[in-house]
Amino acid sequence: MGDKGESIKWPKIKPKSNLNVSYLKNHDLFTVENCLSSDESKGFVKIAESIGFTHQGSRGPAYGEAFRDNHRISVNDPVLADTIWQSGLSDLFTDIKIRRKVAVGLNPNIRFYRYSAGQHFGRHIDESADLEDGKRTYYTLLIYLSGNGTKSKSKSSSSKANDSTSAEPLVGGETVFYGLRNSIVAEVAPVEGMALFHIHGDKCMLHEGRNVSKGVKYVFRSDVVFA
């Protein structure tokens, strides 16, 4: 976990109202448009690039690990987590209770992911995490920092990694959720500023981050904490 978040000057986040929610599988999976403005999203990308990403891989399915090829940053910043939560996301969880617990904020362990062309994250599930004072995470939060909803032309398309600073529009990188018998529950194409919430832990759906065909996919990642 990173330890330098509180010393970073993040973009100023404005409060959001009347957020548009699209439920893809009741409260277990939903998207929220315009959680971040275009300027806010680009601001996070600029700062993340100035910090510097570290490559993250895995040993692959042969070792019981999902295939993973991306770059990441991890910072611990309770102030940033609270700012994002209070900007409008807290209102989305007022009617959601899990095991008599209610949502109280975001995990201060903030991660930024970068996927260049040819990179992806194989099928996997997200585990719940136990935090201090009996708190526990039950939802994954992804906020796409790039993309305009353009999907891959082919599920198997691939190309060599390109320069991460390329201004080429993002193509591919959909987050895909699977149900019984590998049926597709939802395919979510990255859209700048859009949030994706999905339940994790025991009820987490198998999901993947598809191959990026062109451009660069940037993602803000945290978790919703319940207490």
Kinemage of the C-alpha trace (Angstrom):
@kinemage 1
@onewidth
@group {chain A} dominant
@subgroup {mainchain}
@vectorlist {calphas} color= white
{ca met a 1} P 0.000 0.000 0.000
{ca gly a 2} L 1.302 3.434 -0.867
{ca asp a 3} L 2.011 6.016 1.796
{ca lys a 4} L 2.397 9.283 -0.060
{ca gly a 5} L -1.179 10.151 -1.004
{ca glu a 6} L -1.768 12.943 1.489
{ca ser a 7} L 1.204 14.943 0.172
{ca ile a 8} L -0.125 14.941 -3.395
{ca lys a 9} L -2.152 17.853 -4.724
{ca trp a 10} L -5.098 16.084 -6.345
{ca pro a 11} L -7.624 17.753 -8.668
{ca lys a 12} L -10.317 19.730 -6.882
{ca ile a 13} L -13.503 17.612 -6.938
{ca lys a 14} L -16.822 19.425 -7.240
{ca pro a 15} L -20.021 18.027 -5.661
{ca lys a 16} L -22.288 16.142 -8.074
{ca ser a 17} L -26.082 16.040 -7.952
{ca asn a 18} L -28.778 14.075 -9.792
{ca leu a 19} L -26.342 11.372 -10.840
{ca asn a 20} L -27.698 9.029 -13.518
{ca val a 21} L -27.599 5.399 -12.338
{ca ser a 22} L -27.965 2.402 -14.678
{ca tyr a 23} L -28.617 -0.908 -12.904
{ca leu a 24} L -27.124 -3.816 -14.862
{ca lys a 25} L -27.906 -6.485 -12.250
{ca asn a 26} L -30.039 -4.827 -9.556
{ca his a 27} L -27.866 -3.380 -6.777
{ca asp a 28} L -25.110 -5.925 -7.395
{ca leu a 29} L -23.840 -4.180 -10.521
{ca phe a 30} L -24.474 -0.622 -11.675
{ca thr a 31} L -22.853 2.307 -13.452
{ca val a 32} L -23.049 6.014 -12.676
{ca glu a 33} L -22.390 8.629 -15.338
{ca asn a 34} L -20.334 11.788 -14.773
{ca cys a 35} L -18.990 10.969 -11.324
{ca leu a 36} L -15.962 12.935 -12.404
{ca ser a 37} L -15.877 15.738 -14.934
{ca ser a 38} L -13.585 15.562 -17.948
{ca asp a 39} L -11.210 18.058 -16.330
{ca glu a 40} L -11.169 16.075 -13.072
{ca ser a 41} L -10.504 12.804 -14.911
{ca lys a 42} L -7.692 14.293 -16.968
{ca gly a 43} L -6.283 15.886 -13.829
{ca phe a 44} L -6.009 12.501 -12.126
{ca val a 45} L -4.307 11.029 -15.199
{ca lys a 46} L -1.783 13.869 -15.323
{ca ile a 47} L -0.920 13.546 -11.648
{ca ala a 48} L -0.734 9.750 -11.802
{ca glu a 49} L 1.670 9.937 -14.729
{ca ser a 50} L 3.802 12.444 -12.824
{ca ile a 51} L 4.015 10.018 -9.879
{ca gly a 52} L 4.991 7.130 -12.133
{ca phe a 53} L 3.358 3.743 -12.659
{ca thr a 54} L 4.854 0.348 -11.777
{ca his a 55} L 4.244 -2.743 -13.895
{ca gln a 56} L 1.994 -5.389 -12.359
{ca gly a 57} L 1.858 -8.925 -13.707
{ca ser a 58} L 0.996 -12.412 -12.500
{ca arg a 59} L 2.161 -16.007 -12.915
{ca gly a 60} L -1.064 -16.836 -14.754
{ca pro a 61} L -3.790 -19.509 -14.578
{ca ala a 62} L -1.260 -22.368 -14.466
{ca tyr a 63} L -0.437 -21.169 -10.949
{ca gly a 64} L -4.012 -20.420 -9.938
{ca glu a 65} L -3.696 -16.703 -10.667
{ca ala a 66} L -5.660 -14.630 -13.153
{ca phe a 67} L -3.579 -13.322 -16.032
{ca arg a 68} L -2.701 -9.704 -15.356
{ca asp a 69} L -0.701 -7.213 -17.371
{ca asn a 70} L -1.019 -3.554 -16.464
{ca his a 71} L 0.685 -0.725 -14.601
{ca arg a 72} L -0.462 0.617 -11.244
{ca ile a 73} L -0.012 3.170 -8.487
{ca ser a 74} L -1.196 2.689 -4.902
{ca val a 75} L -1.567 5.517 -2.398
{ca asn a 76} L -3.104 5.709 1.053
{ca asp a 77} L -5.192 8.880 1.246
{ca pro a 78} L -8.225 9.043 3.578
{ca val a 79} L -8.895 12.661 2.575
{ca leu a 80} L -9.126 11.847 -1.132
{ca ala a 81} L -11.294 8.811 -0.382
{ca asp a 82} L -13.687 10.933 1.682
{ca thr a 83} L -13.765 13.719 -0.922
{ca ile a 84} L -14.785 11.306 -3.693
{ca trp a 85} L -17.359 9.626 -1.438
{ca gln a 86} L -18.933 12.891 -0.301
{ca ser a 87} L -19.046 14.320 -3.838
{ca gly a 88} L -22.262 12.371 -4.470
{ca leu a 89} L -21.476 8.668 -4.232
{ca ser a 90} L -22.689 8.317 -0.644
{ca asp a 91} L -26.261 9.049 -1.762
{ca leu a 92} L -26.222 5.943 -3.976
{ca phe a 93} L -25.900 3.597 -1.003
{ca thr a 94} L -28.533 4.938 1.385
{ca asp a 95} L -30.828 1.940 0.751
{ca ile a 96} L -28.150 -0.764 0.596
{ca lys a 97} L -27.434 -2.866 3.684
{ca ile a 98} L -25.260 -5.971 3.862
{ca arg a 99} L -25.333 -8.172 6.953
{ca arg a 100} L -26.866 -5.277 8.884
{ca lys a 101} L -23.989 -3.035 7.897
{ca val a 102} L -24.313 0.254 6.000
{ca ala a 103} L -21.886 1.999 3.651
{ca val a 104} L -19.701 4.540 5.445
{ca gly a 105} L -17.093 5.562 2.872
{ca leu a 106} L -14.337 4.462 0.518
{ca asn a 107} L -11.240 2.444 1.254
{ca pro a 108} L -8.369 4.943 1.674
{ca asn a 109} L -6.154 2.529 -0.273
{ca ile a 110} L -6.550 4.241 -3.661
{ca arg a 111} L -5.191 2.564 -6.778
{ca phe a 112} L -4.697 3.890 -10.284
{ca tyr a 113} L -4.418 1.439 -13.183
{ca arg a 114} L -3.055 2.003 -16.662
{ca tyr a 115} L -3.634 -0.412 -19.540
{ca ser a 116} L -1.847 0.277 -22.815
{ca ala a 117} L -2.632 -1.460 -26.103
{ca gly a 118} L -2.212 -5.217 -25.792
{ca gln a 119} L -2.720 -5.288 -22.006
{ca his a 120} L -5.636 -6.854 -20.136
{ca phe a 121} L -6.750 -8.460 -16.862
{ca gly a 122} L -8.063 -12.031 -17.124
{ca arg a 123} L -11.152 -13.487 -15.476
{ca his a 124} L -11.087 -13.165 -11.695
{ca ile a 125} L -13.086 -12.253 -8.617
{ca asp a 126} L -12.469 -9.449 -6.101
{ca glu a 127} L -12.213 -10.423 -2.449
{ca ser a 128} L -13.607 -8.465 0.489
{ca ala a 129} L -11.068 -6.859 2.797
{ca asp a 130} L -11.321 -6.497 6.565
{ca leu a 131} L -10.340 -3.050 7.812
{ca glu a 132} L -9.987 -1.597 11.291
{ca asp a 133} L -12.846 -1.284 13.808
{ca gly a 134} L -14.902 -4.095 12.282
{ca lys a 135} L -15.207 -2.404 8.893
{ca arg a 136} L -15.304 -4.505 5.731
{ca thr a 137} L -15.376 -3.806 2.002
{ca tyr a 138} L -18.298 -5.191 -0.012
{ca tyr a 139} L -18.192 -3.299 -3.324
{ca thr a 140} L -15.520 -2.568 -5.897
{ca leu a 141} L -15.462 0.976 -7.291
{ca leu a 142} L -13.907 1.655 -10.678
{ca ile a 143} L -13.978 5.149 -12.162
{ca tyr a 144} L -12.828 5.257 -15.759
{ca leu a 145} L -10.486 8.175 -16.404
{ca ser a 146} L -10.415 7.706 -20.185
{ca gly a 147} L -12.653 6.326 -22.912
{ca asn a 148} L -15.765 7.257 -24.874
{ca gly a 149} L -17.575 3.917 -24.871
{ca thr a 150} L -15.882 2.481 -27.984
{ca lys a 151} L -15.805 -1.315 -27.780
{ca ser a 152} L -13.316 -3.732 -29.275
{ca lys a 153} L -14.087 -4.921 -32.792
{ca ser a 154} L -13.117 -8.432 -31.756
{ca lys a 155} L -12.912 -10.158 -28.386
{ca ser a 156} L -9.621 -11.705 -29.437
{ca ser a 157} L -8.054 -8.591 -30.928
{ca ser a 158} L -4.556 -7.787 -29.775
{ca ser a 159} L -1.611 -5.569 -30.574
{ca lys a 160} L 1.733 -4.662 -29.141
{ca ala a 161} L 1.879 -2.168 -26.310
{ca asn a 162} L 2.225 1.411 -27.442
{ca asp a 163} L 3.427 4.621 -25.869
{ca ser a 164} L 1.232 5.283 -22.816
{ca thr a 165} L 1.272 8.996 -23.523
{ca ser a 166} L -0.473 8.485 -26.872
{ca ala a 167} L -3.513 10.672 -27.466
{ca glu a 168} L -5.063 7.937 -29.594
{ca pro a 169} L -8.718 7.346 -28.579
{ca leu a 170} L -9.290 4.319 -26.359
{ca val a 171} L -10.742 1.251 -28.059
{ca gly a 172} L -11.520 -1.886 -26.052
{ca gly a 173} L -10.776 -2.488 -22.387
{ca glu a 174} L -14.376 -3.382 -21.536
{ca thr a 175} L -15.143 -4.762 -18.083
{ca val a 176} L -17.135 -7.952 -18.705
{ca phe a 177} L -19.156 -9.853 -16.095
{ca tyr a 178} L -20.089 -13.524 -16.374
{ca gly a 179} L -22.918 -15.599 -14.934
{ca leu a 180} L -23.825 -19.271 -15.118
{ca arg a 181} L -22.302 -21.325 -17.939
{ca asn a 182} L -20.083 -18.391 -18.925
{ca ser a 183} L -23.089 -16.338 -20.000
{ca ile a 184} L -22.325 -12.629 -20.263
{ca val a 185} L -24.226 -10.586 -17.687
{ca ala a 186} L -22.883 -7.204 -18.794
{ca glu a 187} L -20.190 -5.576 -20.918
{ca val a 188} L -19.177 -2.122 -19.732
{ca ala a 189} L -17.106 -0.028 -22.140
{ca pro a 190} L -14.958 2.648 -20.461
{ca val a 191} L -16.387 6.161 -20.528
{ca glu a 192} L -14.400 9.033 -19.053
{ca gly a 193} L -15.776 9.990 -15.637
{ca met a 194} L -18.181 7.042 -15.345
{ca ala a 195} L -18.181 4.914 -12.196
{ca leu a 196} L -18.788 1.180 -12.077
{ca phe a 197} L -19.840 -0.463 -8.819
{ca his a 198} L -20.070 -4.216 -8.318
{ca ile a 199} L -20.479 -6.340 -5.243
{ca his a 200} L -17.441 -8.383 -4.302
{ca gly a 201} L -16.497 -11.096 -1.840
{ca asp a 202} L -18.809 -14.130 -1.624
{ca lys a 203} L -21.233 -12.722 -4.215
{ca cys a 204} L -18.645 -11.392 -6.653
{ca met a 205} L -19.276 -12.263 -10.292
{ca leu a 206} L -16.445 -13.609 -12.387
{ca his a 207} L -15.228 -10.695 -14.495
{ca glu a 208} L -12.373 -9.506 -16.681
{ca gly a 209} L -10.848 -6.398 -18.170
{ca arg a 210} L -10.674 -7.071 -21.901
{ca asn a 211} L -7.710 -6.340 -24.098
{ca val a 212} L -7.089 -2.703 -24.975
{ca ser a 213} L -6.944 -2.497 -28.774
{ca lys a 214} L -5.902 1.141 -29.102
{ca gly a 215} L -5.132 4.051 -26.833
{ca val a 216} L -4.728 3.860 -23.052
{ca lys a 217} L -7.252 2.903 -20.372
{ca tyr a 218} L -6.853 4.716 -17.061
{ca val a 219} L -8.858 3.658 -14.003
{ca phe a 220} L -9.334 4.971 -10.464
{ca arg a 221} L -9.952 2.046 -8.088
{ca ser a 222} L -11.210 1.847 -4.515
{ca asp a 223} L -13.768 -0.119 -2.494
{ca val a 224} L -16.957 0.765 -0.640
{ca val a 225} L -16.547 0.220 3.098
{ca phe a 226} L -19.399 -0.969 5.344
{ca ala a 227} L -19.695 -0.806 9.131
